[in-house]
Amino acid sequence: MPLHIRVKPVSFGVVALSTAALVCPGIAAAQSGPWDSTISNTHWYVPVPQLLAYTAPATSFANPIPTGDQTIWTLGTSVNGVFTGTSSATLTIGPLVTTSDSNIEGRVTPSGEIAMVFTPTTGGATTIGLGTMQTRDGVTAMEMQMITGTSLLVSHWAYMLPYDPANFTPPPPLPVPANSSPQWAWTGGTPWRIVSPALFGTAAPGTLVITDYKNGYFWGVGKGPAGSPKTYTLLGSITPEGRVLFNTLTDAQLMSLYGGIAGDASTAVMVLGSYDATAIFTGDLTSVSVVRPYGETAAAMNNRSAIGAAEALYAIASTPAGLFGPMGPTLDALNAISGAALSSALSQTLPVLNGAASQATANSQRVLQQIVVDRLEDIDAKGRAPTHAEPAHRHIWMRPFGTFMHQGSRSGAPGYQSDGGGVVAGVDGTVAPGLSLGAFFAYLNNRIDGSWSAVPGKLDVNSYLIGTYGTYDLGHAMSLDMRLDVGLNRNDTRRTIQFMGTTASSDYDSYSAHAGVGVRRTLAFGDKALLTPSLRLDYLQINADAYAESGAGALDLRVNSQLYQELMMTADLKVDYALTDSVALTMQGGVGYNLLDNDTRITATYAGGGSFATYGPDVSPWLFSAGAGLVGHSDNDMSLGIHYNIQASPTGYLNQTGSVVLKMRI
């Protein structure tokens, strides 16, 4: 094992799953020595799997160099666990080979905790080695960890094995790659919180990232608590049994801690202790706990839509850029919270409505489809009751309306709700026998909010649409209807990121296109009732531009373009009933099925780095509708109607619309 550590006092701790189990190996009083026979008059060496050590300059542990280390111990008689001996170490760093000799003073407790002090024969700083007695393949080994050096620091751990010099020659000090501590390989590329009064002078937590792991060695970088300028690099080792030697360099000042680790990539905690130069525990404890992957928290909170963003952010948090890059303040804030608070914070980093903006726009424009369908059914006079008869004239009409829409949360994605309204105005007339055509203009405004109060986000949509429609008499009381419209949607978004105290906003355009065709048959029952069954097919798409936000710094989003489509097949039944010669009651009910049934996936990239995909609510393809209205007609062919319509799905969608229709002959 390498020697010649500069001791300040040396800091180390003993493992621990339980702080009460921390036993100082450096007790001054002699105890009974169950290990005396194992240690007395023996020779020990480093086996091949642990010949690898790591060397770094005394200024930084950030990029340690693989090193070969073969150390030979010759131990004398052990009495009540106290022994002496000599050590000879040979190091190879590339082509460079160095050797050093030391005298050993050691102790081992009855429980097997070892402390050894190595003093160079040429004088200089001493080294403390720490470890435990272990049984490996039926052979008693000394599992030891230490760091040594002055201008160069060498960290090494090994299962020191006994041997007979007359029958065995230890292997040369080559840095043989191995995987003798695979249990902790997951630590490479993980972020941790560290509470260390000994390192920071305060109990406030700092952060570190283990950037790499090889054969039981780990290294990385860290920074002090919020507001502290302290930064440091770290190099340490973890044995298969979970013993940890944890070394930091801050402004070329070395600090070493010793202890243990327990847990996994979601729950691991290191408990480390400080000891003085005589191996006496000082009472100072350091706690290092892994930052649980954000995606696990999102999944545990059933926040499916945030998992992609959580994984992207955690990937940054697991690198030095997560400490010192533009995302650093954001990740510091995320690392300080957990559970529901963390889940909500992750959702605040997502696009407004989690990618469901185009779906919500499409839902609002189905109101327009129903309005045009109603107008088409009103044009055709064939078979209608006398109160509805509309001779072949041109008409203008206007229908202002107001809506309230709600989509519940689904499958771990938040829903949304909106209120708004608009107006549709059109003109139509008979252009040929049996053929009527018309055109319309519509303006819609909807104010849409996400349904999770902990995730404030707003979308204002102003839609401008033009379209044409027509109906053709097929004979036998049947008609063929068509509808076609296109529109421009001006979108303004506002996303409040509460955990950072910022707001991201943007504006972008999306484009609507709709085409529909349907057939219906008009059946008269007496002179008062009219029954109109119909079958329709409607294609609707919303094509949203890509856009970039501003106002939230590293959490501003560049959101990719999105195409939302649906192909709705609807079976509908309408009933008209003449209450008087000038007043009629209308009732309607229908069921639709979206043949495309696509999702609302959208991808985005943070300004501070990291791309992800997210989803809006996973809604049912089924859509049910119903409505009722009261229409009054005057002698000069002017009519006024009041209507109420509702659309609903089994997955929490509800849209209620109230409207007034005014029609005049021209």
C-alpha positions in Angstrom: 0.0 0.0 0.0 1.3 3.5 -0.7 2.9 5.4 2.2 4.0 8.9 3.3 0.7 10.7 3.9 0.9 14.2 5.2 -1.1 14.1 8.3 -3.0 17.2 9.5 -4.8 15.6 11.7 -6.0 12.7 9.6 -9.8 12.4 9.5 -11.5 9.0 9.2 -14.6 7.2 10.4 -15.8 3.7 10.7 -18.7 2.4 8.8 -22.0 2.9 9.5 -25.2 1.4 9.4 -25.6 2.5 12.9 -23.8 5.5 14.5 -23.7 3.6 17.7 -21.6 0.9 16.0 -18.8 3.4 15.4 -15.8 1.9 17.1 -12.6 3.7 17.2 -9.7 1.4 16.1 -7.2 3.6 17.8 -8.1 3.1 21.4 -5.1 3.6 23.7 -5.8 0.8 26.2 -4.8 -2.7 25.3 -7.5 -5.3 24.8 -7.7 -9.0 24.4 -6.2 -10.1 21.0 -8.2 -12.7 19.1 -6.3 -11.7 16.0 -2.8 -12.1 17.5 -2.2 -15.5 16.0 -3.3 -14.3 12.6 -1.0 -11.3 12.6 2.1 -12.4 14.5 5.2 -13.0 12.4 3.4 -12.8 9.0 3.9 -11.4 5.5 1.2 -9.7 3.5 0.9 -8.5 -0.1 -1.6 -6.9 -2.6 -3.3 -9.4 -4.9 -3.8 -8.7 -8.6 -7.5 -7.5 -8.4 -6.4 -4.6 -6.2 -3.0 -3.6 -7.6 -4.8 -0.7 -9.3 -4.6 2.6 -7.4 -5.2 6.2 -8.4 -2.9 9.2 -8.3 -3.7 12.9 -8.5 -1.7 16.1 -8.0 -2.2 17.8 -4.6 -4.1 20.6 -6.3 -7.1 18.6 -7.7 -8.6 15.1 -7.7 -10.7 15.9 -10.8 -8.7 13.6 -13.2 -6.8 10.9 -11.3 -4.3 8.7 -13.0 -4.3 4.9 -12.9 -1.3 3.6 -10.9 0.1 0.3 -10.0 0.8 -0.3 -6.3 2.4 -3.4 -4.7 3.0 -3.1 -1.0 4.7 -5.8 1.1 4.2 -5.9 4.9 6.4 -7.8 7.3 4.7 -7.9 10.7 6.2 -8.9 14.1 4.5 -10.3 17.2 1.0 -9.1 18.0 0.2 -8.8 21.7 -3.4 -8.1 22.6 -4.0 -6.6 19.2 -1.0 -4.3 19.2 1.8 -5.0 16.6 4.7 -3.5 14.7 6.3 -4.2 11.5 7.8 -2.8 8.3 6.4 -1.9 4.9 7.9 -1.7 1.4 5.9 0.0 -1.4 6.5 0.1 -5.1 4.5 2.4 -7.4 4.3 2.6 -11.1 2.9 5.6 -12.8 3.4 5.1 -16.5 7.1 4.5 -17.0 8.0 6.0 -13.6 8.8 3.5 -10.7 9.3 4.6 -7.1 9.8 2.7 -3.9 9.6 3.6 -0.2 10.0 1.9 3.1 8.2 2.6 6.4 7.9 1.3 9.9 4.4 0.2 11.1 2.6 0.6 14.4 -0.8 -1.0 14.3 -3.7 -2.0 16.4 -6.7 -4.3 15.8 -9.8 -4.4 18.0 -11.5 -7.7 18.9 -14.2 -6.9 16.4 -11.6 -6.6 13.6 -11.3 -2.8 13.2 -7.7 -2.0 12.1 -5.6 1.2 12.4 -2.0 1.3 11.1 0.4 4.2 11.2 3.2 4.2 8.6 6.3 6.3 9.4 8.8 6.6 6.5 12.3 5.4 7.4 13.7 8.5 5.8 11.5 10.7 7.9 8.5 12.9 6.9 4.8 12.8 7.1 3.1 9.6 8.3 0.2 7.7 6.8 -2.8 6.1 8.5 -4.3 3.0 7.0 -7.8 2.0 8.1 -9.7 -1.2 7.6 -11.2 -4.4 8.9 -10.4 -8.1 9.1 -12.3 -10.0 6.4 -12.5 -13.6 5.2 -12.0 -14.0 1.4 -12.4 -17.4 -0.1 -11.6 -19.0 3.2 -8.5 -16.8 3.8 -8.3 -14.1 6.4 -7.5 -10.8 4.7 -6.9 -7.2 5.9 -9.2 -4.9 3.9 -7.4 -1.6 4.0 -7.9 1.9 2.6 -5.6 4.9 2.7 -4.4 8.0 0.9 -0.7 9.0 0.9 1.7 11.5 -0.7 2.7 15.1 -0.7 3.0 16.7 -4.2 1.2 13.6 -5.6 -1.6 11.9 -3.6 -2.2 8.2 -4.1 -5.4 6.5 -3.0 -5.4 2.8 -2.7 -7.6 0.0 -1.2 -6.9 -3.7 -1.2 -7.5 -7.0 0.5 -4.0 -7.6 1.9 -3.4 -11.4 1.8 -0.8 -13.4 3.8 1.9 -15.3 2.0 5.1 -17.2 2.6 8.1 -15.5 0.9 9.8 -18.9 0.6 7.1 -20.3 -1.6 5.4 -17.2 -3.3 6.5 -14.1 -5.1 3.9 -11.2 -5.1 2.9 -9.9 -8.5 4.5 -6.7 -9.8 2.9 -3.3 -9.3 1.0 -3.1 -12.6 -2.3 -1.1 -12.7 -4.4 -4.2 -13.7 -8.0 -3.2 -14.6 -10.4 -5.2 -12.5 -14.0 -5.1 -11.2 -13.5 -6.3 -7.6 -16.1 -3.9 -6.2 -19.0 -4.0 -8.7 -21.7 -3.3 -6.1 -21.1 0.4 -6.2 -20.5 0.9 -9.9 -23.9 2.8 -10.0 -22.3 5.7 -8.1 -20.6 6.9 -11.3 -22.5 9.9 -12.6 -24.7 10.6 -9.6 -25.4 13.8 -7.6 -25.2 13.9 -3.8 -26.1 16.2 -0.9 -23.4 16.6 1.7 -23.8 18.0 5.3 -20.3 18.4 6.7 -19.5 21.0 9.4 -15.9 19.8 9.3 -15.7 20.7 5.6 -17.9 23.7 5.4 -17.9 25.1 8.9 -21.8 25.0 8.8 -24.5 22.4 8.9 -26.0 23.8 5.7 -25.9 21.2 2.8 -23.5 21.3 -0.1 -23.6 19.3 -3.3 -21.2 17.0 -5.1 -21.2 14.9 -8.2 -19.3 11.6 -8.5 -18.2 11.9 -12.1 -16.6 8.4 -12.5 -16.1 5.1 -10.8 -13.5 2.4 -11.5 -12.8 -0.8 -9.5 -14.0 0.6 -6.2 -12.6 4.1 -6.7 -14.7 7.2 -7.2 -13.9 10.8 -8.0 -15.7 14.1 -8.8 -16.3 17.7 -7.9 -18.4 19.5 -5.4 -19.5 22.9 -4.1 -20.4 24.4 -0.7 -23.8 25.4 0.6 -25.8 28.1 -1.2 -24.0 31.4 -1.1 -20.6 29.8 -0.3 -17.8 30.2 -2.8 -16.2 27.0 -1.6 -15.5 24.4 -4.3 -13.6 21.1 -4.0 -12.6 17.9 -5.8 -12.9 14.5 -4.3 -11.3 11.1 -4.6 -12.2 8.0 -2.6 -12.8 4.3 -2.5 -15.6 2.0 -1.6 -15.0 -1.6 -0.7 -17.4 -4.4 -1.5 -18.5 -4.4 2.2 -19.3 -0.7 1.9 -16.3 0.8 3.7 -15.6 4.3 2.4 -12.5 6.5 2.4 -13.6 9.9 1.3 -11.0 12.6 0.5 -11.5 16.2 -0.6 -9.1 18.9 -1.8 -10.0 22.5 -1.3 -7.4 25.0 -2.3 -4.8 22.3 -2.0 -5.9 21.4 1.5 -6.6 17.7 2.0 -9.4 16.4 4.3 -10.0 12.7 4.7 -13.1 11.0 6.2 -13.8 7.3 6.8 -17.0 5.5 7.2 -19.6 3.5 5.4 -22.3 3.5 2.7 -25.6 1.7 2.7 -28.5 1.7 0.2 -28.9 1.9 -3.5 -29.0 4.5 -6.3 -32.3 5.9 -4.8 -31.6 5.7 -1.1 -27.8 5.5 -0.5 -26.3 7.4 2.5 -22.7 7.6 3.5 -22.0 8.2 7.2 -18.4 9.4 7.6 -16.4 10.4 10.6 -13.4 12.6 11.5 -10.5 11.2 13.5 -7.3 12.7 14.8 -3.8 11.6 14.1 -3.9 8.9 16.7 -7.0 7.3 15.2 -9.4 8.7 17.9 -12.9 9.6 16.7 -13.4 13.4 17.1 -17.2 13.3 17.2 -17.6 15.2 13.9 -19.9 13.4 11.5 -20.5 14.0 7.8 -23.6 12.7 6.0 -23.6 12.3 2.2 -26.9 11.2 0.7 -27.6 10.4 -3.0 -30.1 12.7 -4.7 -32.9 10.4 -5.6 -33.5 10.3 -9.4 -36.2 12.9 -10.1 -38.0 10.6 -12.4 -38.6 8.1 -9.6 -40.3 10.9 -7.6 -42.4 11.9 -10.6 -43.5 8.2 -11.1 -44.2 7.7 -7.4 -46.4 10.8 -7.4 -48.2 9.5 -10.6 -46.9 12.5 -12.5 -46.3 10.7 -15.8 -46.1 13.8 -17.9 -43.0 15.1 -16.0 -40.9 11.9 -16.2 -39.2 12.9 -19.4 -38.2 16.3 -18.1 -37.2 14.8 -14.7 -34.8 12.4 -16.5 -33.3 15.2 -18.6 -32.8 17.4 -15.6 -31.3 14.6 -13.5 -28.9 13.8 -16.3 -27.6 17.4 -16.1 -27.5 17.2 -12.3 -25.3 14.2 -12.5 -22.5 16.1 -14.3 -20.3 19.0 -13.3 -22.5 21.3 -15.4 -25.2 20.6 -12.9 -23.1 22.3 -10.3 -21.4 25.1 -12.2 -23.4 25.5 -15.4 -26.5 27.6 -16.2 -28.8 25.0 -14.7 -26.9 25.1 -11.4 -29.4 27.3 -9.4 -32.3 25.3 -10.7 -30.8 22.0 -9.7 -29.8 23.4 -6.3 -33.5 24.3 -5.8 -34.7 20.8 -7.0 -32.2 19.0 -4.8 -33.5 20.8 -1.7 -37.0 19.5 -2.1 -38.7 16.1 -2.4 -42.0 14.3 -2.7 -45.0 16.3 -3.9 -43.1 19.6 -3.8 -40.5 18.2 -6.2 -43.1 16.7 -8.4 -44.9 20.0 -8.7 -41.6 21.8 -9.4 -40.8 19.4 -12.2 -44.2 20.0 -13.8 -43.6 23.8 -13.6 -40.7 23.3 -16.0 -42.9 21.7 -18.7 -44.6 23.5 -21.7 -47.9 25.1 -20.9 -50.7 22.5 -20.7 -48.0 19.8 -21.0 -48.3 19.7 -24.8 -52.1 19.6 -24.8 -52.5 23.1 -26.2 -53.3 21.9 -29.7 -55.8 19.4 -28.3 -57.5 22.1 -26.3 -57.7 24.3 -29.4 -59.3 21.5 -31.3 -61.8 20.9 -28.6 -62.8 24.6 -28.7 -63.3 24.5 -32.5 -65.7 21.5 -32.4 -68.2 24.1 -31.2 -67.9 25.7 -34.6 -68.5 22.4 -36.3 -71.8 21.9 -34.5 -72.9 25.5 -35.3 -72.3 24.9 -39.0 -74.1 21.5 -38.9 -77.1 23.2 -37.3 -77.1 25.8 -40.1 -77.0 23.1 -42.8 -79.9 21.3 -41.2 -81.9 24.6 -41.2 -81.3 25.3 -44.9 -83.0 22.3 -46.4 -86.8 22.8 -46.4 -87.7 19.4 -47.8 -89.9 17.4 -45.5 -89.8 20.0 -42.8 -92.8 21.1 -40.7 -94.4 24.3 -41.8 -92.8 26.4 -39.0 -89.3 25.5 -40.3 -89.9 25.7 -44.0 -87.2 27.9 -45.6 -87.9 28.7 -49.2 -85.1 29.2 -51.7 -83.8 32.6 -50.7 -80.5 34.1 -49.5 -80.0 34.5 -45.7 -77.6 36.0 -43.4 -77.1 34.7 -39.9 -75.1 35.4 -36.8 -74.5 33.2 -33.7 -72.7 34.6 -30.7 -71.8 31.9 -28.1 -70.0 31.4 -24.8 -68.3 28.2 -23.7 -66.9 26.5 -20.6 -64.6 23.5 -21.1 -63.0 21.1 -18.6 -60.7 18.2 -19.3 -59.8 16.2 -16.1 -56.4 14.9 -15.3 -55.7 11.5 -16.9 -52.9 8.8 -16.5 -50.6 11.1 -14.6 -51.0 14.1 -16.8 -52.8 17.3 -15.7 -56.0 18.4 -17.5 -57.1 21.9 -18.3 -60.2 24.1 -18.2 -61.2 27.1 -20.2 -63.9 29.7 -20.6 -64.4 31.8 -23.7 -66.7 32.4 -26.6 -67.0 34.0 -30.0 -69.2 34.7 -32.8 -70.0 33.1 -36.2 -71.5 35.0 -39.1 -72.5 33.6 -42.4 -74.4 34.0 -45.6 -76.0 31.3 -47.8 -78.5 30.6 -50.5 -79.7 28.4 -53.3 -77.4 28.4 -56.2 -78.9 25.7 -58.3 -81.9 23.3 -58.0 -81.3 21.2 -54.9 -77.9 22.9 -54.1 -77.3 25.5 -51.5 -74.0 27.0 -50.6 -72.8 29.3 -47.9 -69.7 30.9 -46.4 -68.9 32.0 -42.8 -66.4 33.9 -40.7 -65.8 33.0 -37.1 -63.8 34.6 -34.2 -63.2 32.5 -31.1 -61.4 33.4 -27.9 -60.5 30.9 -25.2 -58.6 31.4 -21.9 -57.2 28.0 -20.9 -55.6 27.2 -17.6 -54.0 24.0 -16.4 -56.0 22.1 -13.8 -53.2 21.6 -11.3 -53.1 24.7 -9.0 -49.5 23.9 -8.0 -48.5 24.2 -11.7 -49.7 27.7 -12.9 -49.9 28.0 -16.6 -52.1 29.9 -19.0 -52.8 29.8 -22.7 -54.9 32.5 -24.5 -56.0 31.6 -28.0 -57.6 34.0 -30.5 -58.8 32.1 -33.5 -59.9 33.5 -36.8 -61.6 31.1 -39.2 -63.2 31.3 -42.6 -65.1 28.5 -44.2 -67.7 27.3 -46.7 -70.5 24.8 -46.5 -73.2 23.4 -48.7 -76.0 20.8 -49.0 -77.2 18.9 -51.9 -80.6 17.2 -52.2 -80.2 13.5 -53.0 -83.9 12.8 -53.2 -86.0 10.6 -51.0 -85.7 13.2 -48.2 -81.9 12.7 -48.1 -79.2 15.3 -48.2 -75.5 15.3 -48.7 -73.7 18.0 -46.6 -70.1 19.3 -46.8 -68.1 21.7 -44.6 -64.6 23.1 -45.1 -62.8 25.8 -43.1 -59.3 27.0 -42.2 -58.1 29.2 -39.5 -55.3 31.1 -37.8 -54.8 30.8 -34.0 -52.8 33.4 -32.2 -51.5 31.8 -29.0 -50.0 33.6 -25.9 -48.5 31.4 -23.1 -47.5 32.3 -19.6 -45.9 29.7 -17.3 -45.1 30.5 -13.7 -42.1 28.7 -12.2 -42.9 29.2 -8.5 -39.9 27.3 -7.1 -37.6 29.6 -8.9 -39.7 32.8 -8.7 -39.7 33.3 -12.5 -42.2 33.4 -15.3 -41.7 32.2 -18.9 -43.9 33.6 -21.7 -44.1 33.3 -25.4 -46.4 33.8 -28.4 -46.8 31.6 -31.4 -49.2 30.7 -34.2 -51.0 27.6 -35.0 -53.2 26.8 -38.0 -56.5 25.0 -38.2 -57.9 22.9 -41.1 -61.2 21.1 -41.0 -63.1 19.1 -43.6 -66.4 17.3 -43.1 -69.0 15.4 -45.0 -72.3 13.9 -43.9 -75.5 12.4 -45.0 -78.9 12.9 -43.3 -82.5 12.0 -43.9 -85.5 14.1 -42.8 -88.5 12.3 -41.6 -91.8 14.1 -40.8 -94.2 12.8 -38.2 -97.5 14.6 -38.6 -97.4 18.4 -39.1 -95.5 19.1 -35.9 -92.6 16.8 -35.5 -89.5 16.3 -37.6 -86.8 13.6 -37.1 -83.4 13.9 -38.7 -80.9 11.1 -38.3 -77.4 11.8 -39.8 -74.0 10.3 -40.1 -70.9 12.6 -40.4 -67.2 12.2 -40.8 -65.0 15.2 -39.8 -61.2 15.6 -40.1 -59.6 18.3 -38.0 -56.0 19.2 -37.6 -54.1 21.8 -35.6 -50.6 22.5 -36.8 -48.6 24.5 -34.2 -45.4 26.4 -34.9 -42.3 25.8 -32.9 -41.6 28.6 -30.4 -39.2 29.9 -27.8 -39.9 31.3 -24.4 -38.3 34.2 -22.5 -38.2 35.3 -18.9 -37.1 32.2 -17.1 -33.4 32.0 -17.9 -32.1 28.4 -18.1 -35.7 27.1 -17.8 -37.0 28.9 -20.9 -38.1 26.3 -23.4 -37.7 25.9 -27.1 -40.8 23.9 -28.0 -40.9 21.9 -31.2 -43.8 22.1 -33.7 -46.7 19.9 -33.1 -49.4 18.3 -35.3 -52.7 17.3 -33.6 -55.2 15.3 -35.8 -58.5 13.7 -35.3 -61.0 11.9 -37.6 -64.3 11.9 -35.9 -67.2 9.7 -37.1 -70.5 10.8 -35.6 -74.0 9.4 -35.6 -76.5 12.0 -34.7 -80.3 12.3 -34.2 -82.2 15.6 -34.2 -85.8 16.2 -33.2 -87.8 19.3 -34.1 -91.2 19.9 -32.6 -93.5 22.8 -33.4 -94.9 24.1 -30.1 -96.9 26.8 -31.9 -97.0 28.2 -35.4 -94.0 30.4 -34.6 -92.1 28.6 -31.9 -90.3 25.3 -32.2 -88.3 23.1 -29.8 -85.2 21.3 -31.0 -83.4 18.4 -29.3 -80.2 16.7 -30.5 -78.1 13.7 -29.3 -75.1 12.0 -30.9 -72.1 9.8 -30.3 -68.7 10.1 -32.1 -65.6 8.1 -32.3 -62.1 9.4 -33.2 -60.6 7.0 -35.6 -57.1 8.4 -35.2 -57.1 8.6 -31.4 -53.6 10.1 -31.3 -51.8 11.4 -28.3 -50.5 14.9 -27.5 -46.7 14.2 -27.4 -44.6 17.3 -27.7 -40.8 17.7 -27.3 -38.9 20.6 -25.9 -35.4 21.7 -24.9 -34.4 23.8 -21.9 -32.3 26.9 -22.6 -29.9 25.6 -20.1 -29.6 22.2 -21.8 -31.6 19.0 -21.8 -34.4 17.8 -24.2 -37.4 15.8 -23.3 -40.9 14.7 -24.4 -44.1 15.2 -22.4 -47.7 14.3 -22.9 -51.1 15.8 -22.2 -54.0 13.8 -20.9 -54.7 10.5 -22.6 -58.4 10.9 -23.5 -61.0 8.5 -24.8 -61.8 8.4 -28.5 -65.5 8.4 -27.6 -67.4 11.7 -27.6 -71.0 12.1 -26.7 -73.1 15.2 -27.4 -76.6 16.5 -26.6 -78.4 19.8 -27.1 -81.7 21.6 -26.9 -82.9 24.9 -28.3 -86.0 27.1 -28.6 -86.5 28.9 -32.0 -89.0 31.6 -32.8 -90.0 32.7 -36.3 -91.6 36.0 -37.5 -93.7 36.5 -40.5 -91.0 38.4 -42.4 -88.7 35.3 -42.2 -86.6 36.5 -39.3 -85.9 34.0 -36.6 -84.2 34.0 -33.2 -83.1 31.0 -31.3 -81.5 30.1 -28.0 -79.5 26.9 -27.7 -77.6 24.9 -25.2 -75.1 22.1 -26.2 -72.9 19.8 -24.3 -70.1 17.5 -25.3 -68.6 14.9 -22.9 -66.3 11.9 -23.0 -65.7 9.0 -20.5 -62.3 10.5 -19.6 -63.3 13.7 -17.9 -64.0 16.0 -20.9 -67.0 18.3 -20.6 -67.8 21.3 -22.9 -70.9 23.4 -22.4 -72.0 26.0 -24.9 -74.7 28.5 -24.8 -75.6 30.5 -27.9 -78.1 32.8 -29.6 -78.9 32.5 -33.3 -80.3 35.4 -35.4 -81.2 34.7 -39.0 -82.6 37.1 -41.6 -83.6 36.7 -45.2 -82.0 39.0 -47.7 
